[in-house]
């Protein structure tokens, strides 16, 4: 007779196989939305999503996401945060750049630039935006959270900490953003040794075992289940399903 340990290992292997198989099926049926280009010639041009800072006096926060560079773009997205205080003439960008770790540099970077540039050929989209009154206070909270990020010198593509772990960290500290990171933001559920926290939006509840298995529920994200970094979920307002590789798909009811 098989031992309980062998049965448990077989069950875990079966679950892993089913998840991989489902992911491959999803990958085959969805259109390619990632452009695998060489880093030296891939476009980094702005696409017009950010208001001109010289002619827009109000404070602005924008959270962006774009399919990750090269083959990783078929699996998930890279995210970053851009802010412009009242009367500022430029945007400040907060993000994690993984390859800086190879140079033994901090992976968190804070710099001024156009925030709506393509991510190495891939089109960005706005995941959250706040403008006007009260936004300057949120910008200060974003800056404080970014500078206190606990993994400033650490980067792991999967399951984290990565660029999406950073964006989720900031979002938890600034729940006013009401940021609903899509399931393609792999790494958003990584909590390190904490295991229990608020959901990435900063609301609700989340349990996560090193970003490999977990569950979350909140008024912003709905309900999500995470298995091996792949997120599946449903949202009721507005109605939507969430799938790995594909992302959020709104339902027309």
Helices and strands as residue ranges (DSSP letters): H 4-29, E 60-67, G 70-74, E 77-84, E 92-96, G 98-103, E 108-112, E 125-131, H 135-147, H 163-173, G 175-177, E 196-197, E 205-209, E 213-218, E 222-227, E 230-236, E 239-243, E 247-250
